[in-house]
Amino acid sequence: MGVNLTSDPQGAGQPLYTSSSTASHALGERLVTSDGRVFRYAKAGASNLVAGNMLQSPAKVDNHRALTPTAAAIGAETITVTLGATAATAGQYANGWAMISTGPGNGYAYPILSHPAADASATLTVSLGVPLIVALTASSRVDLIANPYNGVIQSPVTTLTGAPVGNAPYIITAAEFGWIQTRGPAACLVAGTPAAGAAVVVPGSAAGAVVVDPANDASFVVGTMQATGVDGKNNAVFLTID
């Protein structure tokens, strides 16, 4: 018997516990099961996702932030920027955002529809989902931000390089699509022996693992232990990411 699905979306074009090379939902689309668990639709990064591992968004690219744009008028449907010393692959920022971080247009976030590949230090033109509301000048600065569900990866050891986005409830093949869990009971990899009721966080002392909250500003609370954790095992955590 399959898992019953309720609300946003009412039904799933791709069932839970399946991996697909073809997208059936928008990245980040939300799914709720009849038992109250919450999932988000995601694409795996360059490696297979490991069941029970915590996940983060694609690693940030510092050379794709604070970029200088070509001047663009109100109503323009593209933004052209000069990249730093890191190339961009085609569609790397599709379904992500061009966020204006400095100067004219500061504070606006424009959805990106598509863009081609571009070499390091070359120009890149991104097509927008909405036209520019405020004109950009050479004094403006643009941050290219990937969709957090486009190329999710194992949560790293010690230092996060992106935002925590969920837990892999099953194996999703590299570069394929599936559902990651963001809320409710989940079998999560545990490092250490956090007590029942303890808040657990990422990053952990092992890749993909949760640990007891060390009151560290660089950590992110992902949930609460439902039972005492066993080091190196997958134990019950009530996820509260979403």
N, C-alpha and C positions, 0 to 999 in steps of 0.2 A: 504494500500500500504506500503510495507516494505521500510527500509532505504537503499538507494543505496550505495554500497561500491566501493571504487577505490583504487588501488595500495596497495602494501605490507601489506596484501595479496590481490590479485585481487578479491577473494571471501572468505567468512567466512564459515568454517565448523560448527561453532556455531554462530547463529545469535545474534545480539545485544538484550539486555533486556531479556536474558535467563540465567538460572543457571543450571549447569550440574555437576553430580557426576563423569563424565568421561571427561578427557581432550581431546579437539579436535585440540589444537594448542600448540606450544611451549610457555612456560611461558615468558612473555615479548614481544611476537610477536605483531607487530604493525598493526593497522587497521585504514584506513582513509575513512571517509564517503564523499559523493559527495558534502556536504556543507562545507567541510574542517575541520571538527572536527577530533581529533586524539584519539585513544584508545589503550590500552595495555591489553594483555590477562593475567589474574591473578587468583590465588587461594585465596579464603577467609581464614582467620584465624579461631580461635575457636568460633567466634561469627558471626551471620549474619551481613552483611554489611548494613548500613543504607543509603538509598537514599539521596543524597545531602551532605553526610559527606565527609570531606577530609580524606585521607588515608596515612599511612606510611608503610614502609617495616617492616618485623618482627622485634621485639625488639632485640637489640644487646645482645649478651651473653658474658659478660666480661671474664668469665671463659673458653671461647673457643678461646681466643686470646693469642698471645705470647707463644704458646705451644712448648715444646721441642720435636723434631722429633727423630725417630730412624734413624741412618745414612743410606742414600740411594744413590746409584750410578746414574750417568747419564744414562738415558734410562729406569729407573724404572717407572713402571706404577701405583704404589701405594705410598702413604705416610702414615706412622704410627706415631701417636702423643699420648701423655699422656694428657688427659683432666684435667681441673681444677675441682673444687668442684660442677660441674653441669653436669648432665647426658645429653646424646645426643639421640634423637629418631631416628629410622631408616629413612634414606632419608632426614633428616632435612637440610642437605647441598647439596642434589642432585640438579644439575643445578646451583650450586653456585661455590665458588672458594676457593682454598687453596692458600693464599697469603703469600709469604715469606717476613717477615717484618724486619728481622735482620740476620746478619751473612752470610755465604755462600749461594748464591741463592737469596740474598736480591733484591726485586723489581720485581720478577717474580710472576705471578698469573696463577695458573693452574686450569682449569675447573674440577669440581668434577662430576663424573657420578653417583656414588652410594656409600652407606656405610651402615653397620648394626647399630643397637642400641648399646650404650655403657653406662656403669654406670659412675657415678661421680668418678673422679680420676683414671679411668681405661684407657687402651689403646684403640684407635680407628684407624682403617685402612680405608682410603678413596681410591676409585679407580678413576684414573685420565682420563681425555679425551685426554690428550697428555702426552708423556713421559717426565720425568725430563730433563731439559736442562742443569742445573747446579747441581752438587752433593750436597746433604744436609749432614750436620754434627750435632753433639750434640750442636754446637754453633749457629746453625740456629734457627730461631723462626718462627712459622707458625700461621697465623690467619685464622680461619674458618669463611667464610662469606657466608651467605645465599643468594640465589637468591632474589632480592628485591620484586619480584612478587609472591613469594611462601609463602603464609600465611599473606596477607596484613591485617592490623588492623586499627581501627579508630585512627585518629591523636589525641594524648593525650592533656590534658590541661597543659599549662605552659612549659613543657620540652619534646622535642622530644626524642624518644628512638630508632629511625631509620631514614631513609631518606624519605622525602615526595615523593609519587609515583603517586598520582592522586586523583580523586573524584569518589565516587560511584554514577553512574547515575541511578541505580536501585538496588533492593535488590538482593544480591548474598548470597545464603545459606551458613552457616558455612561449611568450608572444601570443598566447591564446586568451580567450575570454571566459569568465565565470563569475561566481558570486563569492565575495568575502564577507565575513561576519563582523558586525560592529556593535551589537548589543545582545545581551542575554547570555545564558549558560553556554560555555564553550570549553573544549578540551585544549588548554594552552600549555605550551612548554614552559616549565618553571625552573628558575635557577635559585638555589637556596631552599629554605624551608619556611616560607611565609605562613603565618597562622591563619586559621579560618577567620574571616572578617577583616583581614588586613588589606589595605589598599596596595595594589601592585602597579608597577610602572615599567616603561621602557625609556632609555635603553637598558638592557640587562648585562650581566657578566658573561652571557653566552649569546651568540647570534640567534635572533628569533625568540628569545626567552623574556619572560616577565620576572621582576624581582620585587622584593618588599620596598616600599617607598623610602628612599634615603633622605627625604626632605631636601633634595637637590633641585635647584631652580632649572637645571637643564633636563630634568626628567618630566614625563607626561603620564598622569594616572590613566590607565586603560580599563581598570575594573577592580573587583573585590574577590578575594579568595572565598570559595564556597566550602572548602575543606582545607586541612593543613596540607601545604605543598610538600612534594618530595623532589629533591634536587635531580634534575635531568629527566623528570617524568612529565607527562601531559596530564595536568590536574584541572579540576573544575574551577573556572573563573567566570564571574558574572561580569561580562563586558559592559562598559558604559561610554564607549567612544561616541556613539551616535544616539 
